[in-house]
Amino acid sequence: MTRDDLIREYKEHSGTWPALVGIYAVLVGAMVLSGYMMVG
């Protein structure tokens, strides 16, 4: 993949970044929660 291909992909998917942020937030939250469960 060239730099231009990466830029094109980024521009195509830039509209969906709030959904990606939400998914990452859920994943990180689940990891933190399971970590607290193990420690606690």
Secondary structure, 3 states (H helix, E strand, C coil): CCHHHHHHHHHHHHHHHHHHHHHHHHHHHHHHHHHHHHHC
